[in-house]
Amino acid sequence: MSEKLFPEQLRAQSGVYIYFLSLYFATVGVLYLWGYWSPFGVNILEYVSLTDIVKSTIYPIASAFIFLALGVIMGQLVRIGPTLPPGEGKHTAIARFLSRHKRLLIILYIAVILTLLIYGPVEKWQGALPVLLGAPIALYASARNVLARQIPADGSRTVCLFLLAVLPFIAFGHGQLRAAAVLEGKTFDYVIDSVIVTPDAQPLQSTRFVGHAGDFFFFFEPKKSTLIISKFETVKTLRLGRFERER
């Protein structure tokens, strides 16, 4: 009887996994869009559908995430130091120090995160802050053996949990960094020829292309710090140039 039920249970579990993974990645996409569009004062969810979220976020998120994933995996492969038997790590000097001062360290950890969130420059999203925000979530999930049945190997499960915990913050941060590059004139596409704006000879003074969502184009006018929103049908031609500030 149980053997006949097993395939049905397996299909039900697969459906649950697919549902939660879909919800997770949709959330990651929304966070990226929020991070990018919020500095321009745009509620992007008013303009996009779920399909638009997937299409517009899969490439930038993947490109930002893959390097961190490779770094974490390589770190696991070339770990330096002795491998301790299970349970032995808590008897080391470092573990005893952490246990003795756990409350103080937690307070300091939270203080560092809040300081970075409130006062840190936008570059905080390049790696430090996403890791600081995601690491406690990964540790909490690992301590409770989340995904233990799906990924029995401890090392692989630790890497997977860490990446899953950090990815939402990386997505939001990558959006913030891209928006800052446009607003601060570091890296952006500018309008060379269009019927809706008057091109300028100087790239830094030209209208900057912010992006498109749904049936709309978005442009940023740096001289007046204003946002231009135009429907697709009003844009007959649109020629863009690329500007990158020399470092």
Secondary structure, 3 states (H helix, E strand, C coil): CHHHHHHHHHHHHHHHHHHHHHHHHHHHHHHHHHHHHHHHCCCHHHCCCHHHHHHHHHHHHHHHHHHHHHHHHHHHHCCCCCCCCCCCHHHCHHHHHHHHCHHHHHHHHHHHHHHHHHHCCHHHHHCHHHHHHHHHHHHHHHHCCCCCCCCCCHHHHHHHHHHHHHHHHHHHHHHHHHHHHHHCCCEEEEEEEECCCCCCCCHHHCCEEEEEECCEEEEEECCCCEEEEEEHHHCCCEEEEEEECCC
